Amino acid sequence: MDTNFIKAAFRQSVISKLLIINIVIFLFVSVADILFYLFGMQGYMEYLAVKYLAMPAALDKLAFRFYTPLAYMFLHTDFWHIFSNMLWLFCIKQILESMLNNRQLLAVYLLGGLTGAAVYLLSYNVFPVFQSVLSTSVCLGASAAVTAYIVLIAVLQPDYRVLFFGILPVTFKWIALAYVVFDVFQLTGGNAGGHFAHLGGALFGLLFAVNLKKGKDITVGFNNLIDKIVSLFSFSSTRRRQPEMKVSYQNTKDVREMTDAEFNQNKAEDQKRTDEILEKISKSGYDNLTKEEKAFLFRMSRK
């Protein structure tokens, strides 16, 4: 195995990593399904993947598969399903990375997917029309998370233009509106659960973007929780206390040590500058940023 390829994959941005994870899981399930087919067990791998990774609507099944509200958003078993979701991620990757940092991007994907899962579960367990299929219904795919991304772009940069089929210019606010309206009208169709999940993702994308425009990042608490969970698996508590961190930096004039206080001050100033640029984007669009502002956003998204 090429270790350089693996190292390069780990150095990718969050969106690139999400693309890789989704595609690798799809390929693993698909290739394994082919092998099972050759041994006379057609569809067995797909059956296992859906049974243990897709999120069930029935609460009694969910109790034993409590991890599926997270796992389901990385599972696809249909080519066109993953193709459409990954194509969206690939197309909006650059604009997302110019607006948000990696921690925010990951949090929006996960929280958008979790909100979609919650709306899916709520709808199937509340509305009587779904009672006959409640025990067999499952939800899978990254669509809710992708919808969260689409809606937040529409709110933060409503006039950002894309070329449909390379010809037709359409602003993102109309794309998001069409996306949501389509989901609403499909709630009476055969994939009502999927469309409820999409609307849940759209709801989180809207809440995140509206609050961000007000200067509030609602993913901070979630990211702090993730940091605490990760810290439980570290051995930092057994190590000796480290001395005060100092960061070296170099400019054209001198080289010196940066104290914790200076580091935190610079970090706060960077965040303030980021908020000001995002506010400018919400008012006049990304295209009206200066080259320096675009470069600053890109640099911050890499941190």
N, C-alpha and C positions, 0 to 999 in steps of 0.2 A: 504493500500500500504506500502511496506517495505521501510521506509525512509533510512535505512542503505544501501540498494541496490542503491538508487538514489545518495546518497553521494559518494559511491564507484565509481559510473559511472563518476561523475564529477572529481574525482581524477585521472582518467585514462589519458594516454598520448594522444596526438592529433590523432594519427592513430587509437587508440582504440575508441576514441570518434567518429571519422568519420565512423568507422565500425558500432558502435551502432546507430548513426543517420540514416544511410542508411537502416539498417535492420529494425529499428522501423518504419520508413516511409513505407517501403515495407509491413510490417506486418499489419500496420494500413489500408492501401489501400486494401490489400488482404482480411482481415477480414470484412471490411466494404462492399466489393464487394460481399462476401458470404451472408451477411445480406440483401443486396439489391436484390440478386438473390432469396432468400427465399420469398420476397414480390413481386416477379414477375417482377423485374427490372434488368434483367441480364446485367452485364457489365456497369451499370450506374456509379458506383464509379470510375472505371477505366477511363471511359469517362470524368468524372469531373476532375480527377487528371491530365490526359493528356491535357485537354483543358486549365486548369488554372496554371499548374506547368511546363509542357514541353515547350520548347522554339520553337515558330513558325518561319518558314523560311521567311514568308511574312512580310515585314517591317511594313505594315499598322496594322497588328495584334500585332506585337512586340511593337509598340508604346503604346498600351493599356496594354500590359503584360511586361512592362519594367523590371520587377524583375526576369523574367524567365531565363536570362543568368546565374543567380546565382542559382535559384531553380532547374533547370533541372538536375544539376549534383548530386542531392540527390534523384532523382526519378527513380524507376524501377517498371515495371509492369509485367515482365516476370521472372520466377524463375531462369532459366539458365543464364539470363543476370546478375542478382544481384549475383548469386552464383559465376560466373567466376570473376567478379570484386572484390567481397569481399574476395575470395580465394587468389587472387593476393595480395590484401592489407595485408591479414593475413600472407602470406608467406614472404613478403619483409619488414614487420614491423620492425623486429630486426635490419636489416642492415640499414634501413633508419634512425632509432633512434640512431644508432652509428655514423652516418655521420652529421646529421643536428639537430638543436634545434627545439623546438616546434613551435616557430614563423615561422621559415623557412618552416617546414613541412606543416603547414596550408596554408602559402602563396603559396607554390608550388601547392598544391591541388586546391586552388581557382583560381590562375592565369593560371594553366594548363587547368582547365575547361573553364575559360573565353576565353583563346586563342583558344581552340577547338571550342567554340561557335562562335567566330569571323570568323574563317576559314569556318565553316559550313554556316554561313549567307552569307559570301562573295561568296562562290562557287555557292550557290543556286540562288543568285541574279545576278550573272555575266554570268554563262555558260548557253547558250540557251537550252541545253538538259533538263534542270530542270524546264523550264517555265510552262510546262503542269501540274506539280505537286507542284508548288511553293505555292499555296494557301492552300494546305492541309498537307504539310510536317512539321513535328516537330522533335525535337531532345531531347533525354532524356538519363540519365544514367551517371555513374561516369567514364566511359571508358577513356575519354580524360584526366582526372586528373590522373588516374592510369597509363596511357601511359607515362605521364610526369615523374612520379616516376620511371618507368622502364628504360626510356632513361637516366635519370640523374644518376642512378646507373651504367648503362653501360659505361658512360663517366668517372665517378669518380672512379669506381672499375671494369674496363673491364674484368679482369681475375677472378672475384669472381665466384665461382662454385656452382651450384645447381644440385641436383639429380632429373632428370625427372623420374617420376614413381618410385622413390627411387632406381633406378638402373643406369640410363644413366647420367654421369657427363657432364654438359654443362656450358660454361662460359657465363656470362651475356651479353657480347658484341654480341654474336651470337643470344641470345634470343631476344634482342632488334632489331637487324637487321632483323630477321625473322618476328618479330611483325610488323615492319614498311613496309617491302616488301609485306607482306600479305595485309595490308591496301591499299597499292597502287594498287595492282592487283584486289582489290574488289571495286574500284571506279566505275566500270561499272555494278555492281550488284544492287540488290534491296535495299540495305542499304547504298547507296553511301554517304548520309549525315552523317551517323554515322562514316564512315571511314574517311571522311574529318575532322570530329571533332577529331578523334584519332590522325591524322597527325598534327593537330594544337597543341594538347597536347604534342606530341613528339617534336615539334619545340620549345615549351617553355622549356621543360625538357633539351633539348640540349643547349639552350641559357643560362639557369641558371647554368648548370654544367660547361660549358666552361668558363663563367665569374667567377665562384667560384674558379676554378683552377688558375685563374689569381689574386685571392685575392679580387674579387669584388662580393658583394652580391646584385643582382639586385632586391631582394624582400624588401630591406630596405625602399625604398620610399613608397611601397604599405603598409607595416606594419605601417609606420608613419602616413599614411592617415587613416588607420583603428583606430589607437590610437586617432587621432583628432576627428573622428566621434564618437567614444565611449565617449570621453571627453565632447561632446556636451550634453550627457544625464546624466552627473554627476552634482553634486551640489557643486563642489569644489570651484567655484567662489564665493559662498555665505558664505563659511567658513572662519574663520580667518586664516591668514598666519601661517603656522606651523614653528616651529624652525628648524634649520639645522638638517637634518637627520643624525643620527649616528647609525651605525650597530655594535652590539656587537659580538665578536667572541672569541672562546677559543682555545688555543693550549696547548701543554704540559708544556709550560713555564709560561704563564701569561694570564690574562684576561684583556682586555682594550677596550676602545671605538675607532671605526674606523670613521674617518671624511669622508666628501664627497670626498675630493681630493684623499684620500687613497682608498676609495671604487672604484672610477673611474679608478684609476691607476691599481688596481687589475683586474678590469673588462677588461681593455685594454690588460693586460698581458695574461689573459685567452683567449681572442680572438686571440691574436698573436699565442699562443700555439696551439689553435684549427686550425688556418690556416696552421701552419707548419705540423700538423698531416695529414690534408686533402691533402696537397701537397705530403706528403710521400705516402699516399694511392693512389693518382693518378699516381705515378711513379712505385710503387712496389706492390700495392695491400693491402687489409685490413689484410690478413693473416700474413703479415710481420711486423705488429705493435707489440710492446712489450705489456705485460700485463698491465703495467702502462699506456701506451698510450690508450689502449682500455678502461681501467677503466676511464681515464680522459674524453674521448669522451662520454662515457655513462653518466658520471656525468654532463657534460655540456648539454647533450640533455634533461636532466630533469629540467634544469633551465627555 
